[in-house]
Amino acid sequence: MDALRANLTEKKDLSEIELAWGRKDADDSMKERRVLESLQPSVNLVKLAIRSYGGTSFPNWLGDSSFSNIKVMGLSGFSNCWSLPPVGQLPALKELYISNMKCVMSIGAEFYGVNGTSLIQPFRCLEKLQFIEMPEWEEWLPSPGRGQCPDFPRLEELVLQKCPKLRGNLPDHLPCLKKLQVYHCWVLHERATRSRWIPWSLIVNTESLRQSLQDLEITGCPGLSSLLETESLSSFSVLEIQIFSRTDCLQPHLSSRLQNLTLRNCGSLLSFPRNGLPTTLNSLYILECRRLEFLSHEMMAKLTSLRDLCLIDSCDSLRSFPLGVFPKLSSLDIWGSKNLESLSIGEGADHENVTHLDSLSINDCPNLVSFPHGGLPTPNLARFTVYGCENLKLLPDRIHTLTALRDLEMFGLPNVESFAEGGLPPNLQSFQISGCEKLRPSMEYWGSQRLVSLRTFDISKSEDVLETVLKEQLLPTTLHTLRISGMKSLKSLEGKGLQHLTSLQQLQIYECDSLKFLPKEGLPASLSCLGIYTCPSLMKRCQEKTGEEWSKIAHIPCIHIGDQVIIN
């Protein structure tokens, strides 16, 4: 009755009705079908989403061609439906997202909205199609009676994700397909026992893809290896390959148009093609490919367009990384490189090449001990992160000369004792320290009063550093945000280091189990927001009006103590 009274059919201005059933409502499939039938919207609808529908069938309006304005549709979590609604006859439908259909085993004529004799082209405007988490889906049948006409004449993007039983008979003619993403469809394209199931690699019209497919991403789908034969597919600009066991998943001649290449979890991959990678490459991401031998010096020098390079848990043979070999590299991330010992400019490399570097991140490289002698000749470096390098003792020489550096992050560096002579970069805006127990800050080396641009200081798991900061007033008065966390034995924030921060707006304190006392002098009058989280002793002492520390924070306009919010 509620659905009928809503009278959605007459609401002509309604352009978007997301219909969602809660778990408690999903107890009567017949009632749910009647509710959905009664919620028939106006034919002027443009977007429709239906979630967690528990009916076993669909009302006639869902998919009816009279809904000539629907462009986007999302269907998810249908728990009792064995088939999909006949949405193929929606004339304006451009995007269709289908997910978590637990009972659907086959997709066929009902999906296209044809009865075997209809000559109407299904999905005439569809450009994007996604199927995600279809655990029982086994076959995808073509539209009956279509002959040589494609079922999806304008489809540009096809995504298949987590369809573990899907084997074959995918659309065999996709003339406009530009992007294909297939994730964790483990048996896709394997030969099956039923005669009508054959690998897509044998029936797909690769000729139709030759000029169209630009973006191919394959994860956990070994049967798709034939699509990597670049003799038939030479138009790739984006290629992502994941969880491949073949040692030759990179063909000798990659697309000459390739711009973005991602290799993930290709455990058997040993080397790049002998003739290197396409010079058109803009980004290269290598993840979990430990046996892969990194590019040779000659190959690196030819990558004149490469801007972004990311190595994560890969290329274990790499011991020294030559920064200056790539002519235009602007972003470099190296994570989990077990044997990396140093970063260098590179033999015969040009210092000019390093001037493009904007972001440098070195994470979890336990054997890293040195940076280039004389410092980093990277005048445009804006972000520098060093994390989890337990044997590193010194940051790069002359780091204070990096005048473009805005963000500096030092995490998990237990043996770094000080900055090199000259102090911190003068134009820092954000500075984060965590797990640097031996670091000894001082006015001489930090030069903190020169840091007039510093707005955020974040310190964690470095109690000696914090105590020195609070005692010697090392932070600049221009600081806007201060975050303190993970100080397990810290009992007090005593010192004049906070009181002199006359521009401080936000103070956030997390996970300081023993912390009880705020400074006797109180907190800066400029504070507009104070947050205290997972600090049981301090949270108790800062309770409104009754806590021993309340008088020190009562002037702050907004206070968060755990889940409690106090507005003064």
C-alpha positions as CSV (number, residue, x, y, z in Angstrom):
1,M,0.0,0.0,0.0
2,D,2.9,2.4,0.7
3,A,4.3,1.6,-2.7
4,L,1.0,2.3,-4.4
5,R,0.4,5.6,-2.5
6,A,3.9,6.8,-3.7
7,N,2.3,7.0,-7.2
8,L,5.7,7.3,-8.9
9,T,4.2,6.8,-12.3
10,E,2.7,10.3,-12.2
11,K,5.9,12.0,-10.9
12,K,6.9,13.3,-14.3
13,D,9.9,15.3,-13.0
14,L,11.5,12.3,-11.3
15,S,14.7,11.6,-13.1
16,E,16.7,9.3,-10.7
17,I,14.7,6.1,-7.6
18,E,17.1,4.1,-6.0
19,L,15.2,1.1,-4.6
20,A,16.8,-0.9,-1.8
21,W,15.5,-3.6,0.4
22,G,16.9,-4.1,3.9
23,R,17.6,-7.6,5.2
24,K,14.6,-7.7,7.5
25,D,12.3,-6.9,4.6
26,A,13.6,-9.7,2.4
27,D,11.3,-12.4,3.7
28,D,8.5,-12.7,1.1
29,S,9.4,-12.9,-2.6
30,M,5.8,-12.5,-3.8
31,K,5.3,-9.4,-1.7
32,E,8.6,-7.9,-2.9
33,R,7.5,-8.4,-6.5
34,R,4.2,-6.7,-5.8
35,V,6.1,-3.8,-4.2
36,L,8.4,-3.4,-7.1
37,E,5.5,-3.6,-9.5
38,S,3.7,-0.8,-7.6
39,L,6.8,1.4,-7.6
40,Q,6.7,1.7,-11.4
41,P,8.3,5.2,-12.1
42,S,7.5,7.7,-14.8
43,V,8.8,6.9,-18.2
44,N,10.9,10.1,-18.0
45,L,13.3,8.3,-15.7
46,V,17.0,8.7,-16.6
47,K,18.8,6.7,-13.9
48,L,17.6,3.6,-12.0
49,A,19.3,1.5,-9.3
50,I,17.7,-1.6,-7.6
51,R,19.5,-3.3,-4.7
52,S,18.8,-6.4,-2.7
53,Y,15.6,-7.3,-4.4
54,G,14.3,-10.7,-3.1
55,G,11.6,-11.5,-5.7
56,T,12.0,-14.5,-8.1
57,S,10.7,-12.6,-11.1
58,F,10.3,-9.0,-12.4
59,P,7.4,-6.8,-13.1
60,N,6.7,-6.0,-16.8
61,W,7.8,-2.4,-16.5
62,L,11.4,-3.2,-15.7
63,G,13.1,-3.2,-19.1
64,D,10.1,-2.1,-21.1
65,S,11.1,-0.1,-24.2
66,S,8.6,2.7,-23.2
67,F,11.3,3.9,-20.8
68,S,13.1,5.6,-23.6
69,N,15.1,8.0,-21.4
70,I,16.9,5.6,-19.1
71,K,20.6,6.0,-19.7
72,V,22.1,4.4,-16.5
73,M,21.0,1.3,-14.7
74,G,22.5,-0.6,-11.8
75,L,21.1,-4.0,-10.5
76,S,22.8,-5.7,-7.5
77,G,22.2,-8.3,-4.8
78,F,19.2,-10.1,-6.3
79,S,19.1,-13.1,-4.1
80,N,16.3,-15.2,-5.7
81,C,16.4,-14.4,-9.4
82,W,17.6,-17.0,-11.8
83,S,17.6,-14.7,-14.8
84,L,18.2,-11.0,-15.6
85,P,15.4,-8.6,-16.6
86,P,14.9,-7.8,-20.3
87,V,16.9,-4.6,-20.4
88,G,18.3,-5.0,-23.9
89,Q,15.3,-3.1,-25.5
90,L,15.9,0.1,-23.5
91,P,16.7,2.4,-26.5
92,A,18.8,5.0,-24.6
93,L,20.6,2.8,-22.2
94,K,24.3,3.7,-22.2
95,E,25.7,2.2,-18.9
96,L,24.6,-1.1,-17.2
97,Y,26.1,-2.3,-13.9
98,I,25.2,-5.8,-12.7
99,S,26.6,-7.3,-9.5
100,N,26.1,-9.9,-6.9
101,M,23.5,-12.0,-8.6
102,K,23.8,-15.1,-6.6
103,C,21.5,-17.5,-8.5
104,V,22.1,-16.5,-12.2
105,M,23.7,-19.4,-14.1
106,S,23.0,-18.4,-17.6
107,I,22.5,-15.1,-19.5
108,G,20.6,-15.4,-22.8
109,A,17.5,-14.3,-24.8
110,E,15.7,-12.9,-21.8
111,F,18.5,-10.4,-21.2
112,Y,18.4,-9.1,-24.7
113,G,14.6,-8.8,-24.6
114,V,13.9,-10.7,-27.7
115,N,11.8,-13.8,-28.3
116,G,13.7,-15.4,-31.2
117,T,11.7,-13.7,-34.0
118,S,12.3,-10.0,-33.1
119,L,14.5,-8.0,-35.5
120,I,15.0,-5.2,-33.1
121,Q,18.7,-4.5,-32.3
122,P,19.4,-5.1,-28.6
123,F,21.6,-2.7,-26.6
124,R,21.8,-0.3,-29.5
125,C,23.3,2.5,-27.4
126,L,25.1,0.6,-24.6
127,E,28.7,1.9,-24.0
128,K,29.6,0.5,-20.6
129,L,28.8,-3.0,-19.3
130,Q,30.0,-4.5,-15.9
131,F,29.4,-7.9,-14.3
132,I,30.8,-8.1,-10.8
133,E,30.6,-11.0,-8.3
134,M,28.5,-13.5,-10.2
135,P,29.4,-16.7,-8.3
136,E,27.2,-19.2,-10.3
137,W,27.3,-17.6,-13.7
138,E,28.5,-20.2,-16.2
139,E,27.5,-19.2,-19.7
140,W,26.8,-16.1,-21.7
141,L,24.7,-16.9,-24.8
142,P,24.3,-14.6,-27.9
143,S,21.1,-13.0,-28.8
144,P,19.0,-15.5,-30.9
145,G,18.3,-14.7,-34.5
146,R,20.8,-11.9,-34.8
147,G,22.9,-13.3,-37.6
148,Q,26.1,-11.4,-38.3
149,C,24.9,-8.2,-36.4
150,P,26.7,-7.6,-33.1
151,D,24.7,-7.8,-29.9
152,F,26.6,-4.8,-28.6
153,P,27.3,-2.5,-31.5
154,R,28.5,0.5,-29.5
155,L,30.1,-1.2,-26.4
156,E,33.3,0.6,-25.5
157,E,34.0,-0.8,-22.0
158,L,33.5,-4.3,-20.7
159,V,34.3,-5.4,-17.1
160,L,34.1,-8.9,-15.8
161,Q,35.1,-9.3,-12.1
162,K,34.9,-12.3,-9.8
163,C,32.9,-14.6,-12.1
164,P,34.7,-17.8,-11.1
165,K,32.5,-20.3,-13.1
166,L,32.2,-18.3,-16.4
167,R,33.8,-20.4,-19.2
168,G,33.0,-19.0,-22.6
169,N,30.7,-17.9,-25.4
170,L,31.3,-14.3,-24.7
171,P,30.2,-11.8,-27.4
172,D,32.3,-12.6,-30.5
173,H,32.0,-9.3,-32.2
174,L,32.7,-6.0,-30.3
175,P,33.5,-3.5,-33.0
176,C,33.9,-0.5,-30.7
177,L,35.5,-2.1,-27.6
178,K,38.2,0.2,-26.2
179,K,38.6,-1.1,-22.7
180,L,38.5,-4.7,-21.4
181,Q,39.0,-5.5,-17.7
182,V,38.8,-9.1,-16.5
183,Y,39.5,-9.9,-12.9
184,H,39.5,-13.3,-11.2
185,C,37.6,-15.2,-13.8
186,W,39.8,-18.2,-13.3
187,V,38.3,-20.7,-15.8
188,L,37.3,-18.2,-18.5
189,H,38.2,-19.5,-21.9
190,E,39.1,-23.0,-20.8
191,R,37.7,-25.8,-22.8
192,A,34.6,-27.3,-21.2
193,T,32.7,-30.5,-21.5
194,R,29.6,-29.0,-23.2
195,S,30.3,-28.8,-26.9
196,R,28.9,-25.3,-27.3
197,W,31.5,-23.9,-24.9
198,I,34.8,-23.1,-26.6
199,P,37.5,-20.7,-25.6
200,W,36.7,-17.1,-26.5
201,S,40.3,-16.8,-27.8
202,L,39.2,-19.1,-30.7
203,I,36.0,-17.3,-31.6
204,V,36.5,-13.7,-30.7
205,N,36.9,-11.5,-33.8
206,T,40.3,-10.2,-33.1
207,E,40.2,-8.3,-36.4
208,S,37.5,-6.2,-35.0
209,L,39.6,-5.3,-32.0
210,R,42.7,-4.4,-34.0
211,Q,41.9,-0.8,-34.2
212,S,39.6,-0.4,-31.2
213,L,41.0,-2.0,-28.0
214,Q,43.3,0.4,-26.2
215,D,43.1,-0.6,-22.5
216,L,43.5,-4.3,-21.5
217,E,43.7,-5.3,-17.9
218,I,43.9,-9.0,-17.0
219,T,44.0,-10.4,-13.5
220,G,43.9,-14.1,-12.6
221,C,42.6,-15.2,-16.0
222,P,45.2,-17.5,-17.6
223,G,43.0,-18.4,-20.5
224,L,43.2,-14.9,-21.9
225,S,46.9,-15.2,-22.8
226,S,46.0,-15.2,-26.5
227,L,44.9,-11.6,-26.3
228,L,48.5,-10.7,-25.6
229,E,49.6,-11.6,-29.1
230,T,50.3,-8.1,-30.3
231,E,50.5,-9.1,-33.9
232,S,46.7,-9.0,-33.9
233,L,46.3,-6.3,-31.2
234,S,48.6,-3.5,-31.9
235,S,46.6,-0.5,-30.6
236,F,47.1,-0.9,-26.9
237,S,47.8,2.3,-24.9
238,V,47.2,0.6,-21.5
239,L,48.1,-3.0,-20.6
240,E,47.8,-4.5,-17.2
241,I,48.7,-8.2,-16.6
242,Q,48.2,-9.8,-13.2
243,I,48.7,-13.3,-11.8
244,F,50.2,-14.9,-14.9
245,S,52.4,-18.0,-14.6
246,R,53.8,-17.9,-18.1
247,T,57.4,-16.8,-18.4
248,D,56.6,-15.1,-21.8
249,C,53.5,-13.1,-20.9
250,L,55.3,-10.1,-22.5
251,Q,55.5,-10.7,-26.2
252,P,58.7,-9.7,-28.0
253,H,57.0,-6.8,-29.7
254,L,54.7,-4.8,-27.5
255,S,52.4,-2.2,-29.0
256,S,54.2,0.8,-30.3
257,R,51.4,2.9,-28.8
258,L,51.7,1.5,-25.3
259,Q,51.6,4.3,-22.7
260,N,50.8,2.5,-19.4
261,L,52.1,-0.9,-18.5
262,T,51.3,-2.7,-15.2
263,L,52.7,-6.2,-14.3
264,R,51.4,-7.6,-11.0
265,N,52.1,-11.0,-9.4
266,C,53.7,-12.6,-12.5
267,G,55.9,-14.9,-10.4
268,S,57.5,-16.7,-13.4
269,L,58.4,-13.6,-15.4
270,L,62.1,-13.4,-15.7
271,S,62.9,-10.6,-18.1
272,F,61.6,-7.9,-20.4
273,P,61.7,-8.4,-24.2
274,R,65.2,-8.2,-25.5
275,N,64.4,-5.1,-27.6
276,G,63.1,-3.3,-24.5
277,L,59.8,-1.5,-23.9
278,P,58.1,0.9,-26.2
279,T,59.5,4.5,-26.1
280,T,55.9,5.8,-25.8
281,L,55.6,4.4,-22.3
282,N,54.5,7.1,-19.7
283,S,54.0,4.9,-16.7
284,L,55.5,1.5,-15.6
285,Y,54.2,-0.3,-12.5
286,I,55.8,-3.6,-11.5
287,L,54.3,-5.3,-8.4
288,E,55.1,-8.7,-6.9
289,C,57.4,-9.8,-9.7
290,R,60.4,-10.8,-7.6
291,R,62.2,-12.9,-10.2
292,L,62.0,-10.2,-12.9
293,E,65.4,-8.8,-13.9
294,F,65.1,-5.0,-14.0
295,L,65.7,-3.0,-17.2
296,S,69.2,-2.7,-18.5
297,H,70.9,0.7,-18.6
298,E,70.4,0.8,-22.4
299,M,66.7,0.0,-22.1
300,M,66.2,2.6,-19.4
301,A,67.8,5.4,-21.4
302,K,65.4,4.8,-24.3
303,L,62.3,5.4,-22.2
304,T,62.3,9.1,-23.1
305,S,58.6,9.5,-22.2
306,L,58.5,7.7,-18.9
307,R,57.1,9.9,-16.1
308,D,56.0,7.4,-13.4
309,L,57.9,4.3,-12.2
310,C,56.7,2.1,-9.4
311,L,58.5,-1.0,-8.1
312,I,56.7,-2.9,-5.3
313,D,58.1,-6.3,-4.0
314,S,59.8,-6.8,-7.3
315,C,63.2,-7.2,-9.0
316,D,65.1,-8.7,-6.1
317,S,68.4,-8.6,-8.0
318,L,68.3,-4.8,-8.0
319,R,71.1,-3.4,-5.8
320,S,71.6,0.1,-6.9
321,F,69.0,2.3,-8.7
322,P,70.4,4.9,-11.1
323,L,68.2,8.0,-10.8
324,G,69.7,9.9,-13.7
325,V,69.2,7.3,-16.5
326,F,65.6,8.1,-17.2
327,P,65.4,11.4,-19.1
328,K,62.0,12.6,-17.9
329,L,61.2,10.6,-14.8
330,S,59.0,12.7,-12.4
331,S,57.7,10.1,-9.9
332,L,59.6,7.2,-8.4
333,D,58.3,4.7,-5.8
334,I,60.4,1.7,-4.7
335,W,58.8,-0.5,-2.0
336,G,59.9,-3.8,-0.6
337,S,63.2,-4.1,-2.6
338,K,65.0,-6.6,-0.4
339,N,68.5,-6.1,-1.8
340,L,68.5,-2.4,-2.7
341,E,71.6,-0.8,-1.1
342,S,71.8,2.6,-2.7
343,L,70.4,5.2,-5.0
344,S,72.9,6.8,-7.4
345,I,72.9,9.1,-10.3
346,G,74.1,6.3,-12.5
347,E,77.3,5.8,-14.5
348,G,77.5,8.1,-17.4
349,A,74.1,9.6,-16.6
350,D,73.2,13.2,-17.0
351,H,72.4,15.2,-13.8
352,E,70.0,17.2,-16.0
353,N,67.8,14.1,-16.1
354,V,67.1,14.2,-12.4
355,T,65.7,17.8,-12.5
356,H,62.3,16.4,-13.5
357,L,61.9,14.3,-10.4
358,D,58.9,15.6,-8.4
359,S,58.1,12.8,-6.0
360,L,60.4,10.2,-4.4
361,S,59.3,7.4,-2.1
362,I,61.5,4.6,-0.7
363,N,59.7,2.1,1.5
364,D,60.6,-1.1,3.3
365,C,64.1,-1.4,1.8
366,P,66.0,-2.9,4.8
367,N,69.5,-2.9,3.1
368,L,69.4,0.7,1.9
369,V,72.4,2.5,3.3
370,S,73.1,5.5,1.0
371,F,71.9,8.2,-1.3
372,P,73.9,9.8,-4.1
373,H,77.2,11.3,-2.9
374,G,76.8,15.0,-2.4
375,G,73.0,14.9,-2.1
376,L,70.1,14.7,-4.4
377,P,70.5,17.0,-7.4
378,T,66.7,17.3,-7.7
379,P,65.8,21.0,-7.6
380,N,62.1,20.3,-8.3
381,L,61.6,17.5,-5.7
382,A,58.3,18.4,-3.9
383,R,57.6,15.2,-2.0
384,F,60.1,12.8,-0.3
385,T,59.2,9.8,1.7
386,V,61.5,7.3,3.4
387,Y,59.9,4.4,5.3
388,G,61.1,1.2,7.0
389,C,64.8,1.4,6.0
390,E,66.3,0.0,9.2
391,N,69.9,0.2,8.2
392,L,69.8,3.8,6.9
393,K,71.7,6.2,9.1
394,L,71.7,9.5,7.2
395,L,69.3,11.3,5.0
396,P,70.6,12.7,1.7
397,D,73.4,15.3,2.1
398,R,72.5,19.0,1.7
399,I,68.8,18.3,2.0
400,H,68.4,21.9,3.0
401,T,69.1,22.9,-0.6
402,L,65.9,21.2,-1.8
403,T,64.0,24.5,-1.9
404,A,61.0,23.0,-3.8
405,L,60.4,20.3,-1.1
406,R,56.9,20.7,0.5
407,D,56.3,17.3,2.1
408,L,58.8,15.2,4.1
409,E,57.9,11.9,5.6
410,M,60.3,9.8,7.8
411,F,58.8,6.6,9.1
412,G,60.5,3.6,10.7
413,L,64.1,4.8,10.5
414,P,65.5,3.5,13.9
415,N,69.1,4.3,13.1
416,V,68.9,7.8,11.6
417,E,70.4,10.1,14.2
418,S,70.4,13.5,12.6
419,F,69.9,15.5,9.5
420,A,72.9,16.3,7.5
421,E,74.5,19.7,8.1
422,G,72.3,22.6,7.0
423,G,69.1,21.5,8.6
424,L,65.6,21.1,7.0
425,P,64.5,22.3,3.6
426,P,63.3,25.9,4.1
427,N,59.9,25.7,2.3
428,L,58.5,22.6,4.0
429,Q,54.7,22.6,4.4
430,S,54.2,19.2,5.9
431,F,56.7,17.2,8.1
432,Q,55.9,13.7,9.4
433,I,58.1,11.6,11.8
434,S,57.4,8.1,13.1
435,G,59.6,5.5,14.6
436,C,62.8,7.5,14.5
437,E,63.9,6.7,18.1
438,K,67.6,7.9,17.7
439,L,66.8,11.1,15.9
440,R,68.2,14.1,17.9
441,P,66.5,17.3,16.9
442,S,68.3,20.6,17.6
443,M,67.9,24.2,16.8
444,E,71.2,24.1,14.9
445,Y,70.2,21.2,12.5
446,W,66.5,21.7,12.3
447,G,66.6,25.4,11.8
448,S,62.9,25.3,12.6
449,Q,62.4,29.0,13.0
450,R,63.3,29.4,9.4
451,L,60.4,27.1,8.4
452,V,57.9,29.9,7.9
453,S,55.9,27.7,5.5
454,L,55.4,24.7,7.8
455,R,51.7,24.1,8.4
456,T,51.5,20.5,9.6
457,F,53.7,18.5,11.9
458,D,52.9,14.9,12.6
459,I,54.9,12.9,15.1
460,S,54.4,9.3,16.1
461,K,56.4,6.6,18.1
462,S,59.3,9.0,18.8
463,E,59.0,10.1,22.4
464,D,62.5,11.5,22.8
465,V,62.0,13.6,19.7
466,L,58.7,14.9,21.0
467,E,60.1,15.8,24.4
468,T,62.9,17.8,22.8
469,V,60.4,19.6,20.5
470,L,58.3,20.6,23.5
471,K,61.2,21.6,25.6
472,E,63.2,23.6,23.1
473,Q,60.4,25.2,21.1
474,L,61.7,23.8,17.8
475,L,58.5,24.2,15.9
476,P,57.8,27.5,14.1
477,T,55.0,29.8,15.4
478,T,53.3,29.6,12.0
479,L,52.3,25.9,12.6
480,H,48.6,25.2,11.9
481,T,48.1,21.5,12.7
482,L,49.9,19.3,15.2
483,R,49.3,15.5,15.5
484,I,50.8,13.4,18.2
485,S,50.3,9.6,18.3
486,G,51.6,6.3,19.4
487,M,53.5,7.6,22.5
488,K,52.9,4.6,24.8
489,S,54.9,5.8,27.8
490,L,54.5,9.6,27.5
491,K,52.8,11.0,30.6
492,S,52.8,14.7,30.0
493,L,52.9,17.4,27.3
494,E,54.8,19.7,29.7
495,G,57.0,22.4,28.3
496,K,56.7,25.7,26.5
497,G,56.7,24.1,23.0
498,L,53.0,24.2,22.6
499,Q,52.2,27.5,24.2
500,H,54.4,29.5,21.8
501,L,52.5,28.1,18.7
502,T,50.4,31.2,18.3
503,S,48.9,30.2,15.0
504,L,48.0,26.6,15.9
505,Q,44.4,25.7,14.9
506,Q,44.2,22.0,15.3
507,L,45.8,19.6,17.9
508,Q,45.1,15.9,17.6
509,I,46.3,13.3,20.1
510,Y,45.9,9.5,19.4
511,E,46.9,6.3,21.2
512,C,48.9,7.7,24.1
513,D,48.0,5.2,26.8
514,S,49.9,6.8,29.7
515,L,49.3,10.5,28.8
516,K,47.6,12.4,31.7
517,F,48.7,16.0,31.8
518,L,48.5,18.9,29.4
519,P,51.0,21.8,29.9
520,K,50.6,23.8,33.0
521,E,50.6,27.0,30.9
522,G,47.6,25.6,29.0
523,L,47.1,25.3,25.3
524,P,47.4,28.1,22.7
525,A,44.6,30.5,22.6
526,S,44.4,30.2,18.8
527,L,43.2,26.6,18.9
528,S,39.9,26.0,17.2
529,C,39.7,22.2,17.4
530,L,41.1,19.6,19.8
531,G,40.8,15.9,19.3
532,I,41.8,13.2,21.8
533,Y,41.3,9.6,20.8
534,T,42.4,6.3,22.4
535,C,44.1,8.0,25.3
536,P,42.1,6.6,28.3
537,S,43.7,8.6,31.1
538,L,43.7,11.9,29.3
539,M,40.2,11.5,28.0
540,K,38.9,10.9,31.5
541,R,40.7,13.9,32.9
542,C,39.4,16.1,30.0
543,Q,35.7,15.4,30.6
544,E,33.5,18.5,30.4
545,K,33.4,20.5,33.6
546,T,34.3,17.5,35.8
547,G,37.8,16.6,34.5
548,E,41.0,17.8,36.2
549,E,42.3,19.2,32.8
550,W,39.0,20.7,31.7
551,S,40.0,24.3,32.7
552,K,42.9,24.1,30.3
553,I,40.8,23.3,27.2
554,A,37.4,25.0,28.1
555,H,38.2,27.9,25.7
556,I,38.5,25.7,22.6
557,P,35.4,26.0,20.3
558,C,35.3,22.4,19.2
559,I,36.5,19.4,21.2
560,H,36.4,15.7,20.2
561,I,37.0,13.3,23.1
562,G,36.6,9.8,21.5
563,D,33.0,9.8,20.0
564,Q,31.9,12.8,22.1
565,V,31.8,16.2,20.5
566,I,31.7,19.3,22.7
567,I,30.9,22.7,21.1
568,N,31.8,25.7,23.3
